[in-house]
Amino acid sequence: MIPHGYGGLHLKVIGAWAAAYVLTLLLGFTVFVDSVAFAAVAALACALPASAAARREARAV
């Protein structure tokens, strides 16, 4: 059984991830070309929406 409100939360997480991903792609290809440090920070930024949602769900249990 799917918890109430999970569909909306999932859409918000995917939307936030997509925005972060597109932003990091744009910055990575234009400003931070060949920057390993930027790639590491971008990976963490893209992981934040999903990890925040997972933490929220873990606290609800």
Helices and strands as residue ranges (DSSP letters): H 6-30, H 36-60
